[in-house]
Structures are given as structure tokens and as C-alpha cells.
Amino acid sequence: MANCETHNLPVLELEPHQICEALRCVLHTIIFNRALGYVVPKDVDSELFDITYVQCGDPGVEARVEARIADFCAAVDKRPAELHQLQLSFYETRRRQAWFGTQDERLYWEAWVVSVLVLQPDVATLQQQQQQQQHGQGQGGQYGGQPQPQQSQAQ
């Protein structure tokens, strides 16, 4: 990987329920922008975040990305308190002559490193979100989408 350009993205600080969707957004965006050849752009509205990202429109690529995201999330579930990294690499395959026939060789030309730090939501925030859902406030609520101030309790 001597001639491989590596891009280290800033650490994504995410709660466990955000990891899969955030990786979908990042990975599909990178793949779409680095795709060689003809692609059919497919706009996707994020299920969790208020953004739209683009996919290549290739079911094979989508399936591989989903499989790798599932593997990554399974690894995160086993060790949630660690910093996790995922690397997306681009390469071309060349055949080279070996001692006993030919051998495929991967020549990497670009790599993207995505680091994820798993945040554990505090109990007060979770209770507040549950109360909002029970009361039908949803997002926005009384404060127009701004985080509601925490009230301190004197003991």
C-alpha cells in the first residue's frame, strides 16, 4: 500500500442506535463519489438523520455494504466501550507470474478510515425521550426542536 492515499475521517461520536445509519450515509457517499464507470444515482433519505445521501443504485454494492455494516455493529455490540475503526479500501486486481502459475495481486490506491466512538446515553436523557414519546410531543415539543434545559434538583 505504498502508493495508497489514506483519508482518516474525524471520529464519529455516536449512540449505539445511530451507528448503522451513520455508516450507511458515510460509506455510500464515499462509494458513490469514488465509483468508476457508469452508475445510476439513487437518492436515499436517512431514516434517523435529517439528510439525504446518494447510493450507486447497484443492488450488489448495497448488499455488500449492508453485510459489512452488520458485521461492524456486531463487533461493536461485543465491545461497546472501545473506539472502533472501519476501513473502506479501493484497489485493482492484477495477475502476476508466480513460481507455480499465476497469482492475483491487489494494488490498493485509496483507503478511508472511519472511527466510531460509542457514546452511552445518560439515563435522564433516555427518560426524557420516553416521556416525550408518551405525551405525543415528539421532536420539537415545547422548545421548537432545541434541547430542553435540565433542571437541577437540590438535595
Disulfide bonds with the S-S distance in Angstrom:
none
